[in-house]
Amino acid sequence: MSDQSSSESPTIQKVSNEEGGAYSMEVEGAARPAVLTWKAPGENGENRVVDHTFTPPEARGKGLAGLLVEAIVADARAEGFKIAPQCPCVVHKFGKNPEWEDIRAPLPR
């Protein structure tokens, strides 16, 4: 049994395949995890369209969606892909973080 204090960052799980993926974290007391989903348009995988975020109602306003966005931003920097924000939450986070513009991609047509 683990003893997690409120100062510990939640563990973010990642899954992916050629078509897309997700970042998620369990939320104590919630039936569903917080989730960020993305799609990989085209064949080269150099861009990821972040199309959805979800935070369980009982955990909203605690910054969990922001943690998921920061995780994909960190991966973009480490792995060399760019992010095309489509989800309004992610668009908002990019607007508040101009230092992320170098990893921002346009939405595919």
LINGIMO-V789463 format. One record per residue. RES is the residue in one small letter. SS is DSSP state (H for helix, E for strand, - for the rest). PSI is psi in radians with two decimals (none if undefined). OMEGA is omega in whole degrees, 0 to 359 (none if undefined). Layout:
BEGIN
RES/SS/PSI/OMEGA
RES/SS/PSI/OMEGA
END
This chain:
BEGIN
m/-/2.29/180
s/-/2.59/178
d/-/1.76/182
q/-/2.21/175
s/-/2.85/182
s/-/-0.23/180
s/-/-0.23/178
e/-/2.49/175
s/-/2.46/177
p/-/2.65/177
t/-/2.22/179
i/-/2.19/177
q/E/2.51/179
k/E/2.39/172
v/E/2.54/178
s/E/2.80/172
n/-/-2.95/183
e/-/-0.44/186
e/-/-0.39/182
g/E/-2.87/181
g/E/-2.94/182
a/E/2.66/170
y/E/2.36/181
s/E/2.79/174
m/E/2.42/177
e/-/2.55/179
v/-/2.07/181
e/-/2.25/179
g/-/0.01/181
a/-/2.58/180
a/-/-0.43/182
r/-/2.64/176
p/-/2.88/168
a/E/2.42/188
v/E/2.52/169
l/E/2.24/179
t/E/2.66/179
w/E/2.74/176
k/E/2.62/178
a/-/1.63/180
p/-/2.58/178
g/-/-3.04/186
e/-/-0.28/187
n/-/-0.26/177
g/-/0.28/182
e/-/-0.28/178
n/E/2.62/175
r/E/2.19/177
v/E/1.98/178
v/E/1.91/190
d/E/-0.16/184
h/E/2.46/167
t/E/2.59/177
f/E/2.33/172
t/-/2.29/178
p/-/2.51/183
p/H/-0.66/183
e/H/-0.14/181
a/H/0.10/182
r/-/2.58/179
g/-/0.11/181
k/-/0.07/176
g/-/0.24/182
l/H/-0.73/178
a/H/-0.67/177
g/H/-0.67/177
l/H/-0.68/178
l/H/-0.72/178
v/H/-0.77/179
e/H/-0.58/178
a/H/-0.76/180
i/H/-0.55/175
v/H/-0.79/178
a/H/-0.72/178
d/H/-0.65/178
a/H/-0.76/179
r/H/-0.75/183
a/H/-0.62/187
e/H/-0.17/175
g/-/0.34/175
f/-/2.94/178
k/E/2.77/184
i/E/2.26/173
a/E/1.78/182
p/E/2.17/176
q/-/-0.67/178
c/-/2.32/181
p/H/-0.63/178
c/H/-0.75/182
v/H/-0.68/175
v/H/-0.78/179
h/H/-0.80/180
k/H/-0.68/177
f/H/-0.66/178
g/H/-0.55/180
k/H/-0.11/182
n/-/1.32/183
p/H/-0.33/178
e/H/-0.15/177
w/H/-0.06/185
e/H/-0.50/181
d/H/-0.29/178
i/H/0.19/179
r/E/2.30/177
a/-/2.67/175
p/-/2.68/175
l/-/2.43/178
p/-/2.67/180
r/-/none/none
END
